Amino acid sequence: MRTIQKLPASGGEREALRVKGQFWTPSWLAKVMAGWVTQGRPEILFDPAVGPGTFFAAAREAGFAGELRGFELHPDAFADGWKLGLGPDDFRQVQIADFISAALPGKFPAIISNPPYIRHHRLAQDQKLELKQLAQSHLGFALDGRVGLHVFFLLKCLTQLASGGRLAFLLPADVCEGISSSVFWNRICQQYRLIAAMTFADAAAPFPAVDTNAMVFLFTKEKPKEDFLWLRVCERDGDAISAVLDGKKPSNAVSLHHRKLTEAVKTGLSRPPAHKIISALRFPVLPKLCVELPPATMSFSSSPVSNFARMACRRNFSDGPSVEPWIAPAVA
Ligand SMILES: C[S@@+](CC[C@H](N)C(=O)[O-])C[C@H]1O[C@@H](n2cnc3c(N)ncnc32)[C@H](O)[C@@H]1O
């Protein structure tokens, strides 16, 4: 596994990375995302926040031979691209500009991103106003003022996706939390087809040194479907993830759940299916394995246990160090 970014543990250097949103995607995960998004041999791959070109390098490694395009606000990031085997030609069609404010000439058949994770309190007032207008025009309603920049990258990229195109996004799990999240996901999933949502156990965390739970979302611009794949990744095994996405059997490295959108958006896309949570509360000492648990008979919405399950899951899947929710102890 190639690691090109050594994160400073704290201090000014680390703060500078946070301000610019400069955390590079690990190569094992970039390869999974780039492989999936370029599977149909699109002519162009677009990344709205190129950084060192992590996804460009991963796509080339996966055999992509088309054009590389994108945006980057801080071109100093390209310096790390040489370590990935990229050259000036690979960045030739990257515009040095703010992706959010840019007018884009056309749509793209393949879009991939790990957008800058910049929280609302770091955004300037005029930027907030621009983002508010962006949500209003793309969704038909404004989003909660506490939504971070990364959500607007997703929104704008979805609208730039060509018919039949593929989009892969790496986002913090907080996009599935908060009061406006279910309205947001319902609207997105009415317009685009959610193919898969991936969550990561601690042992497979894409950013182990950063206090953020990551998720990956795969979308196509096709008629939406009610079912999608929900993956729990337990080991940093990119081949095992790609195999599951290709319809092969899951392994110990990845567990797979076929979920209904209505259930998943209601439960929260970052959380396991509701019946798995109840199972965990009924069988609290199950080993920490990436395996299917037997469905429970209890309804999630009406029992007092459900409230505890919801709380346990919220705690485990939102912030900070997490315990696997399906082995959360059944004590309040
Ligand atoms: C999380 S990094 C991801 C980089 C790379 N794609 C990867 O996955 O490793 C996000 C990148 O977006 C850049 N960035 C921040 N704000 C931006 C903006 N408004 N428009 C375009 N790029 C931006 C940052 O400089 C950073 O390089």
The ligand as a Gaussian input file, in Angstrom:
#p B3LYP/6-31G(d) Opt

LIG

0 1
 C       -9.602000      16.097000       0.570000
 S       -8.477000      16.712000      -0.637000
 C       -8.580000      15.447000      -1.864000
 C       -7.480000      15.417000      -2.845000
 C       -7.418000      14.195000      -3.754000
 N       -8.505000      14.185000      -4.698000
 C       -7.450000      12.932000      -2.936000
 O       -8.491000      12.318000      -2.879000
 O       -6.421000      12.580000      -2.365000
 C       -9.404000      18.059000      -1.311000
 C       -8.626000      18.983000      -2.225000
 O       -9.504000      20.052000      -2.619000
 C       -8.787000      21.262000      -2.688000
 N       -9.757000      22.358000      -2.547000
 C      -10.165000      23.001000      -1.433000
 N      -11.123000      23.889000      -1.708000
 C      -11.352000      23.799000      -3.040000
 C      -12.241000      24.469000      -3.933000
 N      -13.102000      25.388000      -3.487000
 N      -12.204000      24.131000      -5.252000
 C      -11.329000      23.195000      -5.709000
 N      -10.458000      22.534000      -4.905000
 C      -10.482000      22.826000      -3.597000
 C       -7.761000      21.150000      -1.567000
 O       -6.646000      21.987000      -1.803000
 C       -7.416000      19.650000      -1.616000
 O       -6.287000      19.448000      -2.434000

